[in-house]
């Protein structure tokens, strides 16, 4: 029975540090690979950078369209913008304009009704 007593006595000195090492390893692993770890932080920063880039692009588009809409406002209408919109929406053209009709095929091989 002396051997078992010796193992128990030494185990008391090993269990505490072993438990500490396991706890530190557990938390270190989850600090790097966990849901809120370092790798997740890097991925989130990348997603934020992409979202900010997209936001900048959309703000530029928004500003572009706001400026074009402002030109069509009834209080200060721009005659060139009005002329452009009328031509596009109604299909009008001036006598000196060159009109090019294009034949477009769909993916099914159907035509749009225009002749070649």
Steps between C-alpha positions, in 0.01 A plus 500: 500500500797728516499547122137616491563745783802638317296549178225680692749727673671597173167533314399777740796706378434427129121548478502876567762594240352254250156656545655847454677395180179352358303816590761728340509285185119505478479878529797554267337285232169685526679836505633424153237273342181577693189682380643825634866411459782662310418326170136602529613858567715502186213363291263759645745782423523377141120493471478852645756627246299343215177650635661845528626473143150404383352786703736748332402368159129521579537852641669610176212352302248666730668839464509457122128425482413775748680753283319377189164509675574851625546608138144381427345683795215728383645811667830482314460267207797451270381506141776269377413241764131528414578456131714195574232335716224570245706342223576191708152449647295579189744384236516838328788610281591819319512518122880520502548208744643171380292207627656153508269201538664188636389141469506326839449126546392347827661187642217292346580623150192726482531846353365823640290567191744734327621415152866456419 
